Amino acid sequence: MPLDQEALANLRRRPDAKSGAHRGRRPRRRWWWIAAALVLAGGLLAWRHFSAPVAVKTAAVELPPGASEGTVLNATGYVVARRLATVSSKVTGRITEVLFEEGAAVREGQVLARLDPATAKAEHLVASRSVEAARRSLSEIEVRLADAEKTLARTRSLVERRLLAQSALDTAQADVSALRARLSAARADVGVAEGRLAVSQQALEDLAIRAPFSGVVISKDAQPGETVSPMSAGGGFTRTGIATIVDMDSREIEVDVNEAYINRVHEGQQVEAVLDAYPDWRIPARVIGIVPTADRQKATVRVRIAFQNLDARILPDMGIKVRFLQEGDAAAARAVLTIPEAALLHDGDSTVVWVVEDGRAARRAVEVASVVDGRVPVEKGLESGETVIVDPPPRLREGAAVEFKAE
């Protein structure tokens, strides 16, 4: 019987078609997985792009060249903290716990360390039991006195009716008087015992060493296991302090002015300061005091200068140069503060700049004059010493963390 060639051809095509359909589905499924992976990768890249610190170029808000002609005197000095303390304990003891590290910000009253409480706890227990014993003794005397007063009343009644002799009344009165005296003494004993208990409680509280004011710890001077004392015990094995705290709000400048030129300085005078660490950053300040004595060895007079605006970059003991300005020169200098033209942005009818505040970007409206040699005089909105962002990138947002781009 001859074979049907057309039927055989159809049988060959069916498996091929079916397998071809499967082959068509597999690539399509793979493309879905690839597309999902690409979307996820793009999301991760976008998140990193917008959350990472933005690298920016900055410039200082400063006086134009030649604005320093109003200087009457130059001096050098240091940044100092008027409020600085080495924290120690009120009692001698062994440190069991230290609860801070260098650079930590602490609040007033915050516990910095604790001393071994074993002895103080035992003394507190004894004082507590002494108070309890004194109060029980007082209660006993009060009961005996009440009974003696009742006996006195009965004896007086019997004596009045001539049923007892006068001596019995005298004895009852003496007993009441003696018990009243003992009651007063017992009350005093209770007061003394309660006072000792309060002292022992205070001794327990003194084992917690607390910050005397809010500030920053700049030195950690003791470790658990060491002995600390409010006074030097000799031998070098006893610490007299556990930490040094600085009130960062009390930072100011101290300079020594030659006594021959001190007549050029007066309280309230405007000053421009430049830190050695940031030579391009001019910081506005003013004289707040002239110490009324001279150093005979150096022939200088100490002058105290306050910053108009404190900044985290200003650290105690930094070297600093200052120039004392003439009367009216500071106001003129503020009027001609300038910034690079590239720092300006136009938002409708207003002009804004990006300012760096504590390491983050802040948008601020300003009023400016016409451009002169690539720099723009600022009439309102900025202070000398502030930092603006030049050529701000489009992805910069309010509050975004920034890092300074290397030149």
C-alpha positions in Angstrom: 0.0 0.0 0.0 1.6 3.3 -1.0 2.4 5.9 1.9 0.4 9.1 2.1 3.2 11.7 1.7 1.0 14.7 2.6 0.1 13.0 6.0 3.7 12.3 6.8 4.6 16.0 6.1 1.9 17.2 8.5 3.1 14.9 11.2 6.6 16.3 10.8 5.4 19.9 11.0 3.3 19.6 14.3 6.2 18.9 16.7 8.2 21.6 15.0 5.4 24.1 15.3 4.8 23.2 19.0 8.5 23.4 19.8 8.7 26.7 18.0 5.8 28.1 20.1 7.7 27.1 23.3 10.9 28.7 21.9 8.9 31.9 21.3 7.7 32.0 25.0 11.0 31.5 26.6 12.8 34.6 25.1 9.7 36.7 26.0 9.9 35.5 29.7 13.6 36.3 29.8 12.9 39.8 28.5 10.5 40.5 31.4 13.2 39.5 34.0 15.8 41.7 32.2 13.4 44.6 32.2 12.6 44.2 35.9 16.4 44.1 36.7 17.0 47.2 34.7 14.2 49.1 36.5 15.6 48.0 39.9 19.1 49.0 39.0 17.9 52.3 37.8 16.0 52.9 41.0 19.1 52.1 43.1 21.2 54.4 41.0 18.6 57.2 41.4 18.5 56.7 45.2 22.2 56.9 45.5 22.3 59.9 43.2 19.8 61.9 45.3 20.8 60.8 48.8 24.6 61.1 48.5 26.3 64.4 49.5 26.3 66.8 46.6 29.8 67.9 45.5 29.8 71.7 45.2 32.1 74.6 44.5 31.9 77.4 47.1 33.0 80.9 47.6 33.0 83.3 50.6 30.9 86.3 51.0 33.7 88.9 51.4 34.8 92.4 50.9 36.1 93.5 47.6 39.8 94.3 47.1 40.8 97.6 48.7 38.1 97.4 51.4 40.7 96.9 54.1 41.9 100.5 53.9 39.9 101.3 57.0 42.1 99.1 59.2 43.5 101.0 62.2 45.4 98.0 63.8 46.3 94.4 63.2 46.8 91.8 65.8 47.1 88.0 66.3 45.6 85.8 69.0 43.7 82.6 69.7 40.1 81.4 69.9 39.3 80.6 73.5 36.3 79.3 75.4 35.4 81.5 78.4 33.5 78.6 80.0 35.7 75.5 80.3 35.9 73.0 83.2 37.8 69.9 84.2 35.1 67.7 85.8 36.0 65.7 88.9 34.1 63.9 91.6 33.1 65.3 95.0 34.4 62.2 96.8 37.3 59.8 96.4 36.4 56.5 94.8 37.1 53.9 92.1 35.5 54.5 88.7 33.1 51.7 87.7 31.6 53.2 84.5 32.5 55.9 82.0 29.6 57.1 79.8 31.1 59.5 77.3 33.8 59.8 74.6 35.8 62.7 73.2 33.7 65.0 71.0 30.4 64.0 72.6 27.9 66.7 73.3 26.6 66.6 76.8 23.7 68.3 78.7 23.9 70.0 82.0 23.3 67.4 84.8 24.0 64.4 82.5 25.8 61.5 84.2 29.4 61.2 82.8 30.7 58.5 85.1 29.9 56.5 88.2 32.0 55.4 91.2 31.9 52.1 93.2 28.8 52.4 95.5 29.5 49.4 97.9 30.7 51.4 100.9 28.2 54.2 100.4 25.3 51.7 100.1 26.3 50.0 103.4 26.5 53.4 105.2 23.1 54.3 103.8 21.6 51.1 105.1 23.0 51.7 108.6 21.6 55.3 108.6 18.2 54.0 107.4 18.0 51.5 110.2 19.1 54.2 112.8 16.2 56.3 111.7 13.8 53.4 112.1 15.2 52.6 115.6 14.9 56.2 116.7 11.3 56.4 115.5 10.3 53.3 117.4 11.9 54.6 120.6 10.0 57.9 120.1 6.7 55.9 119.7 7.5 54.0 123.0 8.1 57.2 124.9 4.9 58.8 123.5 2.9 55.8 124.8 4.5 55.9 128.3 3.9 59.6 128.5 0.2 59.2 127.7 -0.1 56.6 130.4 1.8 58.8 132.9 -0.5 61.7 132.2 -3.5 59.5 132.9 -2.0 58.3 136.2 -1.3 61.9 137.1 -4.9 62.9 136.6 -6.1 60.0 138.7 -3.6 60.7 141.5 -4.6 64.4 141.5 -8.3 63.4 141.9 -7.5 61.0 144.8 -5.3 63.6 146.5 -8.1 66.2 146.3 -10.4 63.8 148.0 -7.7 63.1 150.6 -7.4 59.5 149.7 -3.7 59.7 148.8 -0.9 61.7 150.3 0.6 64.7 148.5 3.9 62.8 147.9 2.1 60.4 145.5 1.0 63.4 143.4 4.5 64.8 143.4 5.9 61.5 142.2 3.3 61.3 139.4 4.1 64.8 138.3 7.9 64.0 138.3 7.3 61.0 136.1 5.3 63.0 133.5 8.0 65.7 133.5 10.8 63.1 133.0 8.9 61.4 130.2 8.3 64.8 128.4 12.0 65.5 128.6 12.8 62.1 127.2 10.2 62.7 124.4 12.0 65.9 123.4 15.3 64.0 123.4 13.9 61.2 121.3 12.5 63.6 118.8 15.9 65.2 118.5 17.5 61.8 118.0 15.0 61.1 115.2 16.1 64.4 113.6 19.8 63.5 113.9 19.2 60.1 112.5 17.2 61.6 109.5 20.0 64.0 108.9 22.5 61.2 108.8 20.3 59.4 106.4 20.1 62.5 104.1 23.9 62.7 104.2 24.3 59.1 103.3 21.8 59.6 100.5 23.8 62.6 99.2 26.9 60.5 99.4 25.2 57.9 97.1 24.2 60.6 94.6 27.8 62.1 94.7 29.0 58.8 93.2 27.4 59.9 89.9 29.7 62.5 88.3 27.6 64.9 86.3 28.3 67.6 83.7 28.2 71.1 85.3 26.9 72.7 82.1 26.0 71.8 78.5 28.9 71.6 76.2 31.3 69.3 74.3 33.8 66.9 75.8 37.3 67.7 74.5 39.3 65.4 76.8 38.7 62.0 78.4 41.1 61.6 81.3 40.1 58.5 83.2 39.0 54.9 82.6 37.0 52.3 84.6 39.1 50.8 87.4 41.1 54.0 88.1 40.7 56.0 91.3 39.5 59.6 91.1 39.7 62.2 93.9 38.7 65.9 94.2 42.3 66.6 95.3 45.7 65.3 94.5 46.6 62.2 96.6 50.2 62.0 95.4 52.0 59.1 93.7 50.5 59.7 90.3 47.9 56.9 90.6 44.9 59.0 91.6 43.1 61.0 88.9 41.9 64.5 89.8 39.6 64.8 86.8 37.7 62.6 84.4 36.9 65.0 81.5 37.3 68.5 80.2 34.1 70.1 78.9 33.9 73.3 76.8 30.8 75.4 76.4 31.0 76.0 72.6 28.6 79.0 72.9 31.3 80.8 74.9 33.9 80.9 72.2 35.6 84.2 71.6 38.9 85.7 70.6 41.7 86.9 72.8 44.5 89.0 71.4 47.4 90.9 72.9 47.7 94.5 71.7 50.9 96.4 72.1 50.3 99.0 74.9 51.6 101.8 72.6 48.6 101.2 70.3 45.8 100.3 72.8 44.4 103.9 72.4 43.2 102.7 68.9 40.9 100.1 70.4 37.6 100.7 72.2 34.7 98.6 73.4 32.1 97.9 70.7 34.6 98.5 67.9 34.0 96.4 64.7 36.6 93.8 63.9 37.3 91.4 61.0 38.9 88.1 61.9 40.6 85.4 59.8 41.4 82.0 61.1 44.8 80.6 60.1 43.0 77.4 59.1 40.6 79.2 56.7 42.6 82.2 55.3 39.9 83.1 52.7 37.1 83.3 55.3 36.5 86.7 56.8 34.6 86.6 60.1 32.8 89.7 61.5 33.3 90.3 65.2 33.4 93.2 67.7 35.4 94.2 70.8 33.6 93.2 74.0 36.2 94.1 76.6 39.7 95.4 77.3 41.3 93.8 80.3 42.3 96.7 82.6 45.9 95.7 83.2 49.1 95.4 81.2 51.7 92.6 81.0 55.0 94.2 82.0 57.1 91.5 80.5 55.4 91.7 77.0 54.2 95.3 77.2 50.8 94.2 75.9 47.1 94.6 76.9 44.7 91.8 76.5 41.6 92.5 74.4 38.5 90.2 74.2 36.6 90.0 70.9 33.2 88.3 70.3 32.1 86.6 67.1 28.9 88.0 65.6 28.0 84.5 64.3 29.5 81.3 65.7 30.3 78.5 63.3 31.2 74.8 63.8 34.5 75.4 62.1 35.7 77.8 64.8 37.5 75.6 67.4 39.1 76.5 70.7 42.9 77.3 70.6 42.9 78.0 66.8 45.2 80.7 65.7 43.5 83.8 64.4 44.4 87.2 62.9 42.2 90.3 63.5 42.1 93.8 62.1 40.4 96.6 64.0 38.2 98.8 61.7 37.7 102.5 61.8 34.4 104.0 62.8 31.9 103.6 60.0 34.2 101.3 58.0 32.3 98.2 59.1 29.0 99.6 57.9 30.6 100.6 54.6 32.1 97.1 54.3 28.8 95.4 54.9 27.3 97.5 52.1 29.8 96.3 49.6 30.0 92.6 50.4 30.3 90.7 47.1 29.8 87.2 45.7 30.7 85.6 42.4 28.1 86.2 39.7 27.9 82.4 39.1 26.3 82.0 42.5 23.1 83.8 41.5 19.9 82.1 40.5 16.8 83.9 39.1 13.5 82.6 40.3 10.9 84.7 38.6 11.3 88.3 39.8 13.5 87.3 42.8 17.2 86.5 43.0 18.3 83.7 45.2 21.5 81.9 46.2 22.4 78.6 47.9 24.2 79.1 51.2 26.0 76.4 53.1 24.7 76.1 56.7 26.2 73.4 59.0 27.2 71.3 56.0 23.8 71.5 54.3 22.4 73.6 51.4 19.9 76.4 52.2 18.1 78.6 49.7 18.1 82.3 50.5 16.7 85.4 48.7 19.1 88.3 48.2 19.1 91.8 46.8 22.1 92.6 44.6 23.4 95.5 42.5 25.0 95.4 39.1 27.8 93.1 38.2 31.4 94.5 38.5 34.3 92.4 37.2 32.4 89.1 37.6 31.4 89.8 41.2 28.0 91.1 42.4 27.6 93.5 45.3 25.1 92.2 47.8 22.8 94.8 49.4 20.7 92.5 51.6 20.4 88.8 52.5 24.0 87.8 53.3 26.6 88.5 56.0 30.4 88.6 55.8 32.0 85.2 56.3 29.1 83.2 55.0 29.7 80.6 52.2 27.7 80.5 49.0 27.6 77.7 46.3 28.9 78.6 42.9 27.3 77.1 39.8 24.8 75.1 41.9 24.0 71.7 40.3 20.4 71.1 39.2 19.8 68.3 41.6 20.6 70.5 44.7 17.7 70.5 47.1 16.8 72.4 50.3 18.6 70.7 53.3 20.7 68.5 51.0 24.1 67.5 52.5 27.0 69.0 50.5 30.7 68.3 50.3 33.3 70.8 49.0 34.6 70.0 45.5 38.4 70.2 45.1 39.6 72.9 42.8 
